[in-house]
């Protein structure tokens, strides 16, 4: 899916009839309660997110948790910080 489209759904007016309307509303509430903000960036602007998206897409697990950064992401974290 297009992440910019998702950002517009979350930041825009309430959508009652979207297939994911409940999730969108949950995200809106969580971001407002935690004083968080969302913004779009291209894949090249956040290589860590791209890495984890690919990692998740290649996994059969429903949920994954990491106690430390997986192999291959440490350099990306450093690059994103710069």
C-alpha positions as CSV (number, residue, x, y, z in Angstrom):
1,X,0.0,0.0,0.0
2,X,1.0,3.6,-0.3
3,X,2.2,5.0,3.0
4,X,1.4,8.6,1.9
5,X,-2.2,7.5,1.4
6,X,-2.1,6.0,5.0
7,X,-0.8,9.3,6.4
8,X,-3.6,11.1,4.7
9,X,-6.2,8.7,6.1
10,X,-4.8,9.1,9.6
11,X,-4.4,12.9,9.5
12,X,-7.5,13.6,7.5
13,X,-11.2,13.7,8.6
14,X,-12.8,10.6,10.0
15,X,-13.6,7.9,7.4
16,X,-16.7,5.9,8.5
17,X,-16.9,3.5,5.6
18,X,-13.3,2.5,5.0
19,X,-12.5,-1.2,5.4
20,X,-9.9,-0.2,8.1
21,X,-11.9,2.6,9.7
22,X,-11.6,1.1,13.3
23,X,-7.8,0.8,13.0
24,X,-7.5,4.3,11.5
25,X,-9.5,5.7,14.5
26,X,-7.4,3.8,16.9
27,X,-4.2,5.2,15.4
28,X,-5.7,8.7,15.5
29,X,-6.5,8.3,19.2
30,X,-3.1,6.9,20.1
31,X,-1.2,9.7,18.3
32,X,-3.3,12.4,20.0
33,X,-3.0,10.8,23.5
34,X,0.7,10.4,23.2
35,X,1.4,13.7,21.6
36,X,2.9,11.9,18.6
37,X,3.0,13.1,15.0
38,X,3.2,11.3,11.7
39,X,4.9,12.5,8.5
40,X,5.7,10.8,5.2
41,X,9.2,10.1,4.1
42,X,10.4,8.2,1.1
43,X,12.0,4.8,1.5
44,X,15.4,6.4,0.9
45,X,14.8,8.7,3.9
46,X,14.2,5.9,6.4
47,X,16.2,2.9,5.5
48,X,15.5,1.3,8.9
49,X,11.7,1.3,8.3
50,X,12.4,-0.2,4.8
51,X,14.6,-2.9,6.4
52,X,11.9,-3.9,8.9
53,X,9.2,-3.8,6.3
54,X,11.1,-6.2,4.1
55,X,12.0,-8.4,7.2
56,X,8.3,-8.6,8.1
57,X,7.2,-9.4,4.6
58,X,9.7,-12.3,4.3
59,X,8.6,-13.8,7.7
60,X,5.8,-16.2,8.3
61,X,5.5,-15.1,11.9
62,X,2.4,-13.1,13.0
63,X,4.5,-11.1,15.4
64,X,8.2,-10.5,15.9
65,X,10.1,-8.9,18.8
66,X,13.8,-7.9,18.9
67,X,15.8,-7.4,22.0
68,X,18.6,-5.8,20.0
69,X,18.8,-4.6,16.4
70,X,18.9,-7.5,13.9
71,X,22.0,-8.2,11.9
72,X,22.2,-5.7,9.0
73,X,20.3,-2.8,10.6
74,X,23.0,-1.2,12.8
75,X,24.7,0.6,9.9
76,X,21.2,1.7,8.7
77,X,20.5,3.2,12.1
78,X,23.7,5.1,12.0
79,X,22.9,6.4,8.5
80,X,19.4,7.4,9.4
81,X,20.7,9.3,12.4
82,X,23.0,11.3,10.2
